[in-house]
Amino acid sequence: MAWISTVSIEDATGRLAGIYRAAIKRAGHIAGIVRLMSIEPETLQASMVVYQATVLRENSPLPRWFRELIAVTVSRLNHCHY
């Protein structure tokens, strides 16, 4: 794993604190990929919007399990454990 500075939950303020709160509410924790982008909250927010629009949206022609499978397959092909 890369050695990238991240912002802890305790040190998060403003937009990042809101993103962290939403992540904890949604998943019960803050995923590593979210922490990795914590030093750029604007980029992190944009990334979350894209993820939610492509994977989590309700009215997709593909079932959610299939969209998740595509995401896992792409990550695996890119040798990314996220």
N, CA, C and O atoms as CSV, one atom per row, in Angstrom:
chain,resi,resn,atom,element,x,y,z
A,1,MET,N,N,0.840,-1.178,0.000
A,1,MET,CA,C,0.000,0.000,0.000
A,1,MET,C,C,0.886,1.244,0.000
A,1,MET,O,O,1.958,1.256,0.605
A,2,ALA,N,N,0.436,2.260,-0.668
A,2,ALA,CA,C,1.185,3.509,-0.736
A,2,ALA,C,C,1.182,4.218,0.608
A,2,ALA,O,O,0.265,4.046,1.411
A,3,TRP,N,N,2.199,5.005,0.842
A,3,TRP,CA,C,2.291,5.790,2.074
A,3,TRP,C,C,1.803,7.193,1.762
A,3,TRP,O,O,2.573,8.058,1.344
A,4,ILE,N,N,0.530,7.400,1.969
A,4,ILE,CA,C,-0.111,8.669,1.663
A,4,ILE,C,C,-0.665,9.250,2.958
A,4,ILE,O,O,-1.311,8.551,3.739
A,5,SER,N,N,-0.407,10.522,3.174
A,5,SER,CA,C,-0.975,11.178,4.346
A,5,SER,C,C,-2.491,11.223,4.217
A,5,SER,O,O,-3.028,11.506,3.147
A,6,THR,N,N,-3.163,10.944,5.310
A,6,THR,CA,C,-4.626,10.996,5.330
A,6,THR,C,C,-5.075,11.830,6.517
A,6,THR,O,O,-4.292,12.125,7.419
A,7,VAL,N,N,-6.333,12.201,6.503
A,7,VAL,CA,C,-6.918,12.984,7.592
A,7,VAL,C,C,-7.723,12.038,8.481
A,7,VAL,O,O,-8.601,11.321,8.001
A,8,SER,N,N,-7.422,12.043,9.759
A,8,SER,CA,C,-8.141,11.178,10.698
A,8,SER,C,C,-9.558,11.692,10.923
A,8,SER,O,O,-9.879,12.834,10.594
A,9,ILE,N,N,-10.390,10.839,11.483
A,9,ILE,CA,C,-11.757,11.237,11.814
A,9,ILE,C,C,-11.736,12.422,12.777
A,9,ILE,O,O,-12.513,13.367,12.633
A,10,GLU,N,N,-10.848,12.360,13.748
A,10,GLU,CA,C,-10.763,13.414,14.755
A,10,GLU,C,C,-10.328,14.759,14.169
A,10,GLU,O,O,-10.719,15.813,14.670
A,11,ASP,N,N,-9.525,14.721,13.116
A,11,ASP,CA,C,-9.018,15.958,12.530
A,11,ASP,C,C,-9.846,16.474,11.356
A,11,ASP,O,O,-9.576,17.557,10.836
A,12,ALA,N,N,-10.843,15.713,10.938
A,12,ALA,CA,C,-11.668,16.115,9.796
A,12,ALA,C,C,-12.562,17.293,10.173
A,12,ALA,O,O,-13.178,17.301,11.238
A,13,THR,N,N,-12.624,18.278,9.296
A,13,THR,CA,C,-13.484,19.442,9.497
A,13,THR,C,C,-14.232,19.734,8.200
A,13,THR,O,O,-13.898,19.199,7.143
A,14,GLY,N,N,-15.241,20.585,8.295
A,14,GLY,CA,C,-15.951,21.059,7.112
A,14,GLY,C,C,-16.505,19.951,6.251
A,14,GLY,O,O,-17.128,19.009,6.743
A,15,ARG,N,N,-16.270,20.074,4.952
A,15,ARG,CA,C,-16.799,19.122,3.970
A,15,ARG,C,C,-16.336,17.699,4.264
A,15,ARG,O,O,-17.124,16.756,4.175
A,16,LEU,N,N,-15.063,17.542,4.613
A,16,LEU,CA,C,-14.544,16.198,4.880
A,16,LEU,C,C,-15.241,15.563,6.082
A,16,LEU,O,O,-15.549,14.371,6.054
A,17,ALA,N,N,-15.490,16.329,7.123
A,17,ALA,CA,C,-16.199,15.794,8.286
A,17,ALA,C,C,-17.587,15.287,7.877
A,17,ALA,O,O,-18.037,14.245,8.354
A,18,GLY,N,N,-18.254,16.023,7.003
A,18,GLY,CA,C,-19.567,15.592,6.511
A,18,GLY,C,C,-19.482,14.321,5.693
A,18,GLY,O,O,-20.330,13.438,5.819
A,19,ILE,N,N,-18.462,14.225,4.855
A,19,ILE,CA,C,-18.260,13.011,4.049
A,19,ILE,C,C,-17.992,11.822,4.959
A,19,ILE,O,O,-18.537,10.738,4.746
A,20,TYR,N,N,-17.153,12.020,5.977
A,20,TYR,CA,C,-16.868,10.945,6.928
A,20,TYR,C,C,-18.140,10.514,7.664
A,20,TYR,O,O,-18.394,9.319,7.814
A,21,ARG,N,N,-18.933,11.474,8.120
A,21,ARG,CA,C,-20.182,11.131,8.825
A,21,ARG,C,C,-21.105,10.319,7.911
A,21,ARG,O,O,-21.702,9.333,8.344
A,22,ALA,N,N,-21.219,10.737,6.650
A,22,ALA,CA,C,-22.079,10.017,5.702
A,22,ALA,C,C,-21.552,8.611,5.453
A,22,ALA,O,O,-22.338,7.670,5.338
A,23,ALA,N,N,-20.237,8.453,5.369
A,23,ALA,CA,C,-19.642,7.131,5.147
A,23,ALA,C,C,-19.930,6.207,6.322
A,23,ALA,O,O,-20.273,5.040,6.134
A,24,ILE,N,N,-19.791,6.729,7.524
A,24,ILE,CA,C,-20.064,5.922,8.714
A,24,ILE,C,C,-21.539,5.551,8.779
A,24,ILE,O,O,-21.878,4.421,9.131
A,25,LYS,N,N,-22.408,6.479,8.446
A,25,LYS,CA,C,-23.843,6.195,8.438
A,25,LYS,C,C,-24.190,5.130,7.399
A,25,LYS,O,O,-25.003,4.241,7.652
A,26,ARG,N,N,-23.561,5.233,6.226
A,26,ARG,CA,C,-23.852,4.319,5.118
A,26,ARG,C,C,-23.246,2.936,5.324
A,26,ARG,O,O,-23.912,1.926,5.095
A,27,ALA,N,N,-21.980,2.884,5.758
A,27,ALA,CA,C,-21.261,1.609,5.793
A,27,ALA,C,C,-20.817,1.171,7.184
A,27,ALA,O,O,-20.352,0.044,7.356
A,28,GLY,N,N,-20.953,2.041,8.170
A,28,GLY,CA,C,-20.517,1.692,9.510
A,28,GLY,C,C,-19.044,1.966,9.769
A,28,GLY,O,O,-18.567,1.791,10.890
A,29,HIS,N,N,-18.326,2.391,8.748
A,29,HIS,CA,C,-16.907,2.718,8.885
A,29,HIS,C,C,-16.481,3.581,7.687
A,29,HIS,O,O,-17.269,3.837,6.776
A,30,ILE,N,N,-15.235,4.016,7.713
A,30,ILE,CA,C,-14.698,4.789,6.593
A,30,ILE,C,C,-13.742,3.885,5.825
A,30,ILE,O,O,-12.715,3.463,6.356
A,31,ALA,N,N,-14.079,3.596,4.595
A,31,ALA,CA,C,-13.259,2.701,3.774
A,31,ALA,C,C,-11.891,3.324,3.496
A,31,ALA,O,O,-11.742,4.546,3.465
A,32,GLY,N,N,-10.913,2.471,3.298
A,32,GLY,CA,C,-9.561,2.926,3.016
A,32,GLY,C,C,-9.478,3.848,1.814
A,32,GLY,O,O,-8.728,4.823,1.832
A,33,ILE,N,N,-10.236,3.553,0.775
A,33,ILE,CA,C,-10.203,4.389,-0.429
A,33,ILE,C,C,-10.702,5.796,-0.129
A,33,ILE,O,O,-10.229,6.762,-0.728
A,34,VAL,N,N,-11.649,5.920,0.787
A,34,VAL,CA,C,-12.145,7.237,1.194
A,34,VAL,C,C,-11.054,7.969,1.964
A,34,VAL,O,O,-10.821,9.156,1.735
A,35,ARG,N,N,-10.390,7.274,2.866
A,35,ARG,CA,C,-9.287,7.892,3.621
A,35,ARG,C,C,-8.162,8.349,2.693
A,35,ARG,O,O,-7.553,9.396,2.914
A,36,LEU,N,N,-7.893,7.564,1.661
A,36,LEU,CA,C,-6.804,7.925,0.746
A,36,LEU,C,C,-7.064,9.242,0.023
A,36,LEU,O,O,-6.123,9.939,-0.356
A,37,MET,N,N,-8.320,9.581,-0.168
A,37,MET,CA,C,-8.648,10.835,-0.860
A,37,MET,C,C,-8.977,11.963,0.116
A,37,MET,O,O,-9.423,13.031,-0.303
A,38,SER,N,N,-8.764,11.737,1.396
A,38,SER,CA,C,-9.196,12.701,2.408
A,38,SER,C,C,-8.476,14.043,2.345
A,38,SER,O,O,-9.013,15.042,2.823
A,39,ILE,N,N,-7.293,14.094,1.777
A,39,ILE,CA,C,-6.594,15.382,1.715
A,39,ILE,C,C,-7.143,16.274,0.602
A,39,ILE,O,O,-6.787,17.449,0.514
A,40,GLU,N,N,-8.006,15.720,-0.244
A,40,GLU,CA,C,-8.668,16.478,-1.317
A,40,GLU,C,C,-10.172,16.241,-1.245
A,40,GLU,O,O,-10.713,15.496,-2.062
A,41,PRO,N,N,-10.860,16.861,-0.282
A,41,PRO,CA,C,-12.293,16.596,-0.101
A,41,PRO,C,C,-13.140,16.865,-1.341
A,41,PRO,O,O,-14.127,16.165,-1.565
A,42,GLU,N,N,-12.786,17.849,-2.143
A,42,GLU,CA,C,-13.567,18.144,-3.352
A,42,GLU,C,C,-13.495,16.975,-4.333
A,42,GLU,O,O,-14.502,16.584,-4.923
A,43,THR,N,N,-12.297,16.425,-4.499
A,43,THR,CA,C,-12.120,15.270,-5.384
A,43,THR,C,C,-12.827,14.053,-4.814
A,43,THR,O,O,-13.459,13.293,-5.547
A,44,LEU,N,N,-12.719,13.874,-3.514
A,44,LEU,CA,C,-13.399,12.769,-2.844
A,44,LEU,C,C,-14.903,12.859,-3.047
A,44,LEU,O,O,-15.549,11.857,-3.354
A,45,GLN,N,N,-15.463,14.046,-2.880
A,45,GLN,CA,C,-16.903,14.236,-3.056
A,45,GLN,C,C,-17.319,13.898,-4.486
A,45,GLN,O,O,-18.326,13.221,-4.696
A,46,ALA,N,N,-16.551,14.365,-5.466
A,46,ALA,CA,C,-16.864,14.071,-6.872
A,46,ALA,C,C,-16.795,12.573,-7.136
A,46,ALA,O,O,-17.626,12.028,-7.863
A,47,SER,N,N,-15.820,11.916,-6.554
A,47,SER,CA,C,-15.686,10.468,-6.707
A,47,SER,C,C,-16.893,9.743,-6.128
A,47,SER,O,O,-17.392,8.788,-6.723
A,48,MET,N,N,-17.362,10.194,-4.973
A,48,MET,CA,C,-18.525,9.573,-4.348
A,48,MET,C,C,-19.783,9.767,-5.189
A,48,MET,O,O,-20.619,8.867,-5.275
A,49,VAL,N,N,-19.918,10.933,-5.805
A,49,VAL,CA,C,-21.071,11.198,-6.672
A,49,VAL,C,C,-21.067,10.233,-7.862
A,49,VAL,O,O,-22.103,9.668,-8.211
A,50,VAL,N,N,-19.909,10.050,-8.474
A,50,VAL,CA,C,-19.812,9.130,-9.617
A,50,VAL,C,C,-20.118,7.705,-9.171
A,50,VAL,O,O,-20.865,6.996,-9.845
A,51,TYR,N,N,-19.556,7.278,-8.051
A,51,TYR,CA,C,-19.815,5.931,-7.532
A,51,TYR,C,C,-21.305,5.720,-7.280
A,51,TYR,O,O,-21.876,4.709,-7.690
A,52,GLN,N,N,-21.922,6.673,-6.608
A,52,GLN,CA,C,-23.341,6.534,-6.297
A,52,GLN,C,C,-24.193,6.525,-7.557
A,52,GLN,O,O,-25.185,5.799,-7.630
A,53,ALA,N,N,-23.819,7.321,-8.547
A,53,ALA,CA,C,-24.598,7.390,-9.792
A,53,ALA,C,C,-24.462,6.115,-10.620
A,53,ALA,O,O,-25.391,5.737,-11.333
A,54,THR,N,N,-23.316,5.456,-10.528
A,54,THR,CA,C,-23.109,4.277,-11.368
A,54,THR,C,C,-23.414,2.965,-10.665
A,54,THR,O,O,-23.924,2.037,-11.293
A,55,VAL,N,N,-23.119,2.870,-9.400
A,55,VAL,CA,C,-23.276,1.596,-8.697
A,55,VAL,C,C,-24.526,1.548,-7.827
A,55,VAL,O,O,-25.197,0.517,-7.773
A,56,LEU,N,N,-24.846,2.629,-7.157
A,56,LEU,CA,C,-25.922,2.592,-6.166
A,56,LEU,C,C,-27.288,3.024,-6.678
A,56,LEU,O,O,-28.286,2.823,-5.986
A,57,ARG,N,N,-27.362,3.603,-7.854
A,57,ARG,CA,C,-28.652,4.133,-8.307
A,57,ARG,C,C,-29.691,3.016,-8.453
A,57,ARG,O,O,-29.367,1.890,-8.830
A,58,GLU,N,N,-30.909,3.349,-8.155
A,58,GLU,CA,C,-31.999,2.372,-8.133
A,58,GLU,C,C,-32.541,2.018,-9.521
A,58,GLU,O,O,-32.911,0.868,-9.755
A,59,ASN,N,N,-32.592,2.962,-10.423
A,59,ASN,CA,C,-33.263,2.729,-11.707
A,59,ASN,C,C,-32.299,2.356,-12.830
A,59,ASN,O,O,-32.450,2.826,-13.957
A,60,SER,N,N,-31.327,1.531,-12.536
A,60,SER,CA,C,-30.363,1.081,-13.540
A,60,SER,C,C,-30.927,-0.118,-14.300
A,60,SER,O,O,-31.677,-0.914,-13.734
A,61,PRO,N,N,-30.570,-0.250,-15.577
A,61,PRO,CA,C,-31.008,-1.437,-16.309
A,61,PRO,C,C,-30.284,-2.708,-15.845
A,61,PRO,O,O,-30.725,-3.817,-16.148
A,62,LEU,N,N,-29.165,-2.548,-15.106
A,62,LEU,CA,C,-28.431,-3.696,-14.576
A,62,LEU,C,C,-28.690,-3.827,-13.084
A,62,LEU,O,O,-28.728,-2.818,-12.379
A,63,PRO,N,N,-28.867,-5.044,-12.586
A,63,PRO,CA,C,-29.068,-5.205,-11.150
A,63,PRO,C,C,-27.811,-4.781,-10.384
A,63,PRO,O,O,-26.697,-4.848,-10.902
A,64,ARG,N,N,-28.017,-4.348,-9.156
A,64,ARG,CA,C,-26.884,-3.847,-8.366
A,64,ARG,C,C,-25.787,-4.892,-8.228
A,64,ARG,O,O,-24.610,-4.551,-8.344
A,65,TRP,N,N,-26.131,-6.154,-7.985
A,65,TRP,CA,C,-25.108,-7.183,-7.809
A,65,TRP,C,C,-24.209,-7.261,-9.030
A,65,TRP,O,O,-23.011,-7.517,-8.903
A,66,PHE,N,N,-24.781,-7.041,-10.226
A,66,PHE,CA,C,-23.989,-7.117,-11.453
A,66,PHE,C,C,-23.068,-5.908,-11.574
A,66,PHE,O,O,-21.925,-6.036,-12.012
A,67,ARG,N,N,-23.564,-4.734,-11.186
A,67,ARG,CA,C,-22.723,-3.531,-11.211
A,67,ARG,C,C,-21.572,-3.667,-10.220
A,67,ARG,O,O,-20.449,-3.251,-10.506
A,68,GLU,N,N,-21.851,-4.248,-9.057
A,68,GLU,CA,C,-20.790,-4.494,-8.072
A,68,GLU,C,C,-19.782,-5.496,-8.626
A,68,GLU,O,O,-18.578,-5.347,-8.418
A,69,LEU,N,N,-20.265,-6.506,-9.323
A,69,LEU,CA,C,-19.382,-7.499,-9.928
A,69,LEU,C,C,-18.460,-6.846,-10.958
A,69,LEU,O,O,-17.271,-7.159,-11.014
A,70,ILE,N,N,-18.995,-5.954,-11.758
A,70,ILE,CA,C,-18.173,-5.234,-12.735
A,70,ILE,C,C,-17.092,-4.432,-12.007
A,70,ILE,O,O,-15.929,-4.448,-12.410
A,71,ALA,N,N,-17.472,-3.737,-10.945
A,71,ALA,CA,C,-16.507,-2.935,-10.191
A,71,ALA,C,C,-15.399,-3.808,-9.602
A,71,ALA,O,O,-14.224,-3.445,-9.660
A,72,VAL,N,N,-15.768,-4.946,-9.043
A,72,VAL,CA,C,-14.772,-5.857,-8.469
A,72,VAL,C,C,-13.853,-6.401,-9.568
A,72,VAL,O,O,-12.640,-6.491,-9.374
A,73,THR,N,N,-14.417,-6.757,-10.695
A,73,THR,CA,C,-13.618,-7.289,-11.797
A,73,THR,C,C,-12.626,-6.255,-12.311
A,73,THR,O,O,-11.461,-6.578,-12.544
A,74,VAL,N,N,-13.069,-5.028,-12.487
A,74,VAL,CA,C,-12.171,-3.962,-12.949
A,74,VAL,C,C,-11.065,-3.723,-11.927
A,74,VAL,O,O,-9.899,-3.578,-12.296
A,75,SER,N,N,-11.420,-3.682,-10.655
A,75,SER,CA,C,-10.411,-3.507,-9.607
A,75,SER,C,C,-9.394,-4.637,-9.625
A,75,SER,O,O,-8.191,-4.404,-9.504
A,76,ARG,N,N,-9.875,-5.839,-9.774
A,76,ARG,CA,C,-8.961,-7.006,-9.814
A,76,ARG,C,C,-8.044,-6.930,-11.018
A,76,ARG,O,O,-6.842,-7.169,-10.896
A,77,LEU,N,N,-8.584,-6.605,-12.170
A,77,LEU,CA,C,-7.759,-6.485,-13.379
A,77,LEU,C,C,-6.712,-5.390,-13.239
A,77,LEU,O,O,-5.630,-5.480,-13.819
A,78,ASN,N,N,-7.034,-4.357,-12.468
A,78,ASN,CA,C,-6.087,-3.257,-12.224
A,78,ASN,C,C,-5.194,-3.527,-11.011
A,78,ASN,O,O,-4.424,-2.658,-10.603
A,79,HIS,N,N,-5.293,-4.719,-10.439
A,79,HIS,CA,C,-4.513,-5.099,-9.254
A,79,HIS,C,C,-4.744,-4.129,-8.094
A,79,HIS,O,O,-3.817,-3.767,-7.370
A,80,CYS,N,N,-5.998,-3.721,-7.939
A,80,CYS,CA,C,-6.387,-2.798,-6.878
A,80,CYS,C,C,-7.302,-3.550,-5.908
A,80,CYS,O,O,-8.334,-4.078,-6.323
A,81,HIS,N,N,-6.945,-3.606,-4.639
A,81,HIS,CA,C,-7.756,-4.387,-3.695
A,81,HIS,C,C,-9.027,-3.671,-3.266
A,81,HIS,O,O,-9.801,-4.221,-2.483
A,82,TYR,N,N,-9.262,-2.467,-3.754
A,82,TYR,CA,C,-10.502,-1.790,-3.410
A,82,TYR,C,C,-11.596,-2.247,-4.316
A,82,TYR,O,O,-12.733,-1.792,-4.191
